[in-house]
Amino acid sequence: MDWTAWHDQYDTSLALMARPREVRALIARCLDACPPGPLRVISVCAGDGRDLIGALAAHPRAADVEARLVEGDAQLVERGRAAADDAGLAERIGFVLADAARGASYEGFAPAAIVLACGVFGNIRLDDTERLVASLGWLAAPDGFVIWTRGLGRGGAAHARRIREAFRAHAFDEVAATTTADGVFLVAAFRHRAPGQPPPDRDRLFEFVRGPKDLEMGLVFGRRPRRG
């Protein structure tokens, strides 16, 4: 899978362009709700970090943020580092070239005030949903936020309902949810209302299924998936 080419579609696909706009708006809202002082941000499967870089570039709390963005594609990591540097955020945003599904990638940094899991739920098996949500309960600090996305086509809407139920079962409260204007993506934020909890499996927080198997991957190389 050429993930760099896939991410290039953020500059050409109207559906994909809309998702980062909604994510950035929720990041800004969560930053505003965090208490004063330093705060940590984690991004799971961060890509080139455009969600967080775009949000922090225009936010007054950027100087409070220390971020760890975990991504397994070397080209995307280099592109993200260059973008952070261009935005004057190189000291705030740290990219880690590592497997985002392994707990070791977050050791010494978690829990965080804000955790981003954008483009992840659409690329796991349905029966892995509970494990991923439980893992996010480990990554997110008490009163911390998790921002996540899910494509709504080809069974995505039903999966989104299941994800919401899983978050509630793990002591998260929904604080915001919106769909992109074309109805392709759900973007949501949940707040963690419980003490930190261990992941069900620190060695493997979730299993990322590589391949254009549903809406989130079905936009690969300009192909529009059927709307479900």
C-alpha positions in Angstrom: 0.0 0.0 0.0 1.5 3.4 -1.0 0.3 5.5 1.9 2.1 8.6 0.7 0.1 8.5 -2.6 -3.1 7.8 -0.6 -2.5 10.9 1.5 -1.9 13.0 -1.6 -5.7 12.7 -2.1 -6.2 15.1 0.7 -5.2 17.8 -1.9 -7.6 16.6 -4.6 -10.5 14.7 -3.1 -13.3 17.0 -1.8 -14.5 14.2 0.6 -11.1 13.9 2.1 -10.5 17.7 2.2 -13.6 18.0 4.4 -12.5 15.6 7.1 -9.4 17.5 8.3 -11.4 20.7 8.5 -13.9 19.1 10.9 -11.1 17.4 12.9 -9.2 20.7 13.3 -12.3 22.4 14.5 -12.8 19.7 17.2 -9.1 19.9 18.2 -9.5 23.7 18.7 -12.6 23.1 20.8 -10.9 20.5 23.0 -7.8 22.7 23.4 -10.1 25.5 24.6 -11.7 23.1 27.1 -8.4 21.8 28.6 -7.2 23.4 31.8 -4.4 26.0 31.7 -0.8 24.8 31.5 1.2 22.2 29.5 -0.8 19.5 27.8 0.1 16.4 25.8 -1.4 15.3 22.5 -1.1 11.8 20.9 -2.0 11.0 17.3 -2.5 7.4 16.4 -1.7 6.5 12.8 -0.9 10.2 12.3 0.0 10.2 8.6 1.7 13.6 7.9 0.0 15.2 10.9 -2.0 17.7 8.9 -4.9 17.6 11.3 -2.9 18.7 14.3 -0.5 21.0 12.5 -3.3 22.8 10.9 -5.2 23.2 14.2 -2.2 24.4 16.2 -0.9 26.8 13.6 -3.8 29.2 14.3 -4.5 28.4 18.0 -3.3 30.5 21.0 -2.5 27.4 23.0 0.0 25.9 20.6 2.8 26.9 22.9 1.3 24.7 25.7 1.3 21.5 23.5 3.8 18.7 23.5 2.7 16.2 20.8 3.7 12.7 19.8 2.5 11.6 16.4 3.0 7.9 15.7 3.2 6.8 12.1 4.7 3.8 10.4 5.4 5.2 6.9 8.8 6.9 6.7 7.9 9.2 3.8 4.8 10.6 5.7 6.9 11.1 8.8 9.5 13.1 6.8 6.7 15.1 5.1 5.1 15.8 8.5 8.3 16.9 10.1 8.8 19.4 7.2 5.3 20.7 7.5 5.7 21.2 11.3 8.9 23.0 10.8 7.3 25.3 8.1 4.5 26.1 10.6 7.0 26.9 13.3 5.9 23.9 15.4 8.9 21.7 15.2 9.5 22.1 19.0 5.9 21.3 19.7 5.3 18.3 17.4 7.4 15.2 17.5 6.9 12.5 14.9 7.8 8.9 15.8 8.4 6.4 13.1 6.9 3.3 14.7 4.0 0.9 14.7 1.0 2.8 16.1 -0.6 -0.4 17.2 2.1 -1.3 19.7 1.9 0.1 23.2 5.7 0.6 23.3 5.2 3.5 20.8 3.5 5.5 23.6 5.5 4.5 26.6 6.7 7.4 28.7 4.3 9.8 27.0 0.8 8.5 27.7 -1.7 9.4 29.0 -2.5 12.6 27.0 -5.0 15.4 27.3 -6.1 14.9 23.6 -5.8 11.7 21.6 -6.4 11.6 17.8 -7.6 8.4 16.2 -8.6 9.6 12.8 -8.8 7.2 9.9 -8.2 4.2 12.2 -11.7 2.7 13.0 -12.4 2.2 9.3 -9.3 0.1 9.0 -9.8 -2.5 11.8 -12.1 -5.5 11.9 -15.4 -4.9 13.5 -14.7 -7.3 16.3 -11.6 -5.3 17.2 -13.6 -2.2 18.0 -13.9 -2.9 21.7 -10.1 -3.5 22.0 -9.2 -0.2 20.3 -11.6 1.8 22.4 -10.2 0.2 25.6 -6.7 1.1 24.3 -7.7 4.7 23.8 -8.9 4.6 27.4 -5.3 3.9 28.3 -3.9 6.6 26.1 -6.3 9.3 27.2 -5.9 11.0 30.6 -8.8 11.4 33.0 -10.9 14.2 31.6 -8.9 13.9 28.4 -10.5 13.8 24.9 -10.4 11.3 22.1 -11.2 12.6 18.6 -12.0 10.0 16.0 -13.5 9.6 12.6 -15.4 6.9 10.7 -16.5 6.8 7.1 -20.3 6.3 6.8 -20.6 4.3 3.6 -20.7 0.5 3.2 -21.7 -0.4 6.7 -19.8 2.5 8.3 -22.9 4.1 9.9 -23.7 0.9 11.8 -20.1 0.6 12.8 -20.1 4.2 14.0 -23.1 3.4 16.3 -21.1 0.5 17.7 -18.1 2.7 18.3 -20.2 5.2 20.2 -21.6 2.4 22.4 -18.1 1.1 23.1 -16.9 4.5 24.2 -19.8 4.9 26.6 -19.1 1.4 28.0 -15.6 2.5 28.7 -16.6 5.6 30.7 -16.4 8.2 27.9 -19.0 10.9 27.4 -19.8 12.2 23.9 -19.1 15.9 23.7 -19.4 16.6 20.0 -20.2 14.8 16.8 -20.6 16.1 13.3 -20.7 14.8 9.7 -18.8 16.4 6.8 -21.1 18.4 4.5 -21.3 15.6 2.0 -22.2 13.1 4.6 -19.2 10.9 3.9 -17.5 11.1 7.3 -18.4 11.2 11.0 -16.1 13.2 13.2 -16.6 12.9 17.0 -15.0 13.8 20.3 -15.5 11.9 23.6 -14.3 12.8 27.0 -12.8 10.2 29.4 -14.5 10.3 32.7 -12.6 7.5 34.5 -9.2 7.0 36.0 -6.6 5.7 33.6 -7.1 2.1 32.6 -4.6 -0.5 31.2 -5.0 -1.6 27.6 -6.3 -5.2 27.1 -3.0 -6.1 25.3 -0.1 -3.7 25.5 1.8 -5.5 22.9 -1.0 -5.1 20.3 -3.4 -2.3 21.0 -5.4 -3.1 17.8 -4.8 -4.6 14.4 -4.7 -2.3 11.5 -6.0 -4.1 8.4 -4.2 -2.8 5.4 -6.2 -2.5 2.2 -9.1 -0.6 0.6 -11.7 -2.7 2.4 -14.3 0.0 3.1 -15.1 3.7 2.8 -12.0 5.0 4.6 -9.7 3.1 2.3 -12.1 3.0 -0.7 -11.1 6.5 -1.8 -7.7 5.2 -2.8 -6.3 6.6 -5.9 -9.4 8.6 -6.9 -11.9 5.7 -6.8 -15.1 6.8 -5.1 -16.7 4.0 -3.1 -20.4 3.3 -3.1 -22.3 5.3 -0.5 -23.8 2.9 2.0 
